[in-house]
């Protein structure tokens, strides 16, 4: 049996963003749709309009921001061939170790949705 959904409903199921919870340290891993880590992705952290941190993911798709103070931030993500994405994050304190990381799923540039963000164990 083949089930076909209208395109609008199919995209909503795939593209529905998830809420990011409060963290004690911003650690990220960026993956593509196959689950493979993506190296060379630019991560920019903003406090309002001011850029306060930036970095590039390593070969395992991971990056950690060590110098962020507690507060609310906007994280912008740019990877060549992928759609740009942005999401809010709240840091509750400045922990030295990651207990949870933000997993960022990027979609290739032609898909009609941005990435999906959720928390995972590092």
WOMO-V367294 format. One record per helix or strand of 3 or more residues. SS is the DSSP state (~ for helix, > for strand). FROM is the first residue (numbers start at 0). LEN is the number of residues. Records with the same first field share a line. If there is no record, write none. Layout:
# WOMO-V367294
SS: FROM-LEN ; FROM-LEN
This chain:
# WOMO-V367294
~: 6-9
>: 25-6 ; 41-6 ; 49-7 ; 61-4 ; 70-8 ; 84-7 ; 100-5 ; 115-5
